[in-house]
Amino acid sequence: MARCLLGDGMITLQNITVSYQRHPAIHHVSGEISAGSLTALVGPNGGGKSTLLKTLKGLLKIEEGRIDYHGVALSDISFMPQAHQLEFQFPVSVEELVLLGNWRRARLCGHMHKDASHQLEHALEAVGLGGFGSRRINTLSVGQLQRALFARAIIEESKMILLDEPFSAIDSNTTDALWKIIHQWQKQGRTVVIAMHDLARVKEHCPNTVLIAREVIGWGETSKVLTAKNLAHAKTMVEAWDDHAPACVA
């Protein structure tokens, strides 16, 4: 298990089922996310990747099973949704959006942290948005908004970071720069889970992978999870899933 510089942060899932109108979006999911690990969450569209991330953050009700958080509170978990799911018309600037990542320290100190301005500048430069602080988010492209969300995560300094398709609508050069940030998070002992589709990038960057198709198909070392057999099984599972089947009762 990786050593977490920010304290123990292992999370264990035991037989988790999350349902929409009693029809499971993820079904009997069990596994362990080690502290300080970097894990890819992959699977077909509709396979439950976003649902699992939101469940880890505590945003969705668990129908069955339990999640045990070892030394990490929900407030220590940062969740970055897909940019297209956000409301672009919300009247805030890039600077204001990014500084939301400072809310925890501001609450503890009773005011904005004195280094917030420096951290803001550093975070925006790191994601390629230097000089964008005063821009309204409704003037940004989806890719620029995604980068702004990365900047917010940089200054949030959470123990665990959940990223939902963070590289959509972003060019390859920016993607490479953001991967450097992710690896820096891991070196700091943070736990990172990334939902993504690009299996080549998963194999290049992520030591651990969860392959999910409503149910877990594979969970562990990436090379052992991303086999042709497992990927074919995941595709078959989602294609065969009946959203109109009777409600889950067990």
Helices and strands as residue ranges (DSSP letters): E 11-20, E 23-33, E 38-42, H 49-56, E 64-69, G 74-76, E 77-80, G 83-85, H 94-99, G 100-102, H 103-109, H 116-126, G 137-139, H 142-156, E 160-164, H 172-187, E 191-195, H 199-205, E 208-212, E 216-221, H 222-225, H 228-240
